[in-house]
């Protein structure tokens, strides 16, 4: 069994911690409330004290508009902290897994493979790509790109994601719900990501770059429709709109469908279909929202 250090406390870190514990690994989490990724001396001390076999770096500044408006902070969290962890990994002879994003691509291709050319459209994507470049130079470093993450947090806090947002809007309003229909992506259930990542960690041939998502592609409108229909709710309330009509403050890739041409990865993804995960998760969120509404009444 391995000693695994996790940065962050979001959906991916929570799922990784849960799955790693179940597999018998020793896990040390560094949630944001304990360690600010910009506090490099504290970060170095906490990692060195634990002496991990693996560092799984999920912590990041992910709000696209916020990164665009605060580029210095985005660099500090997404790039500088990653450099510090890569250096520590080398010193401690540990392996490093860096979670990255579909936003390193510009969205002009139909599908994006691990070898596809990168060209980020915004500060968030650019700072994550810089982190990738750092990690790839380190021979024990691995990059896991993913997209559209959804799931729960172990600390009980509700982290906003697409499906929770759709559920909230459906429950709180009775009118139409506008959803972008010309931005296509794969979604990723956090427990799926944890399961696939930990499976790859047992493989001595863990790829330098790998694309991991749940199986399936659609537009955001399509994903919303699937979620509502899985719960027998009225998907007719959904209205498809174009990105031009949304007026995003920051440019985003129109098509960021991650896929893989690595045989063992393709096999892993096939075991983790998005449709069932969306239905299961969406139903759970709806139940939580209904219970909260009853308490307020």
Buried (B, 14 or more C-beta within 10 A) or exposed (E): EBBBBBBBBBBBBBBBBBBBEEBEBBBBBBBBEEBBBEEBEBBBEBBEEBEBBBBBBBBBBBBBBBBBEBBEBBBBBBBBBBBBBBBBBBEBEBBBBBBBBBBBBBBEBEBBEBEBEBBBBBBBBBBBBBBBEBBBEBEBBBBBBBBBBBBBBBEEEEBEBBBBBBBBBBBEEEEEBBBBBBBBBBBBBBBBBBBBBBBBBEEEEBBEBBBBBBBBBBBBBBBBBBBBBBBEBEBEBBEBBEBEEBEEEBBBBBBBBBBBEBEBBEEBBEEBBBBBBBBEBBBEBBEBBEEEEEEEE
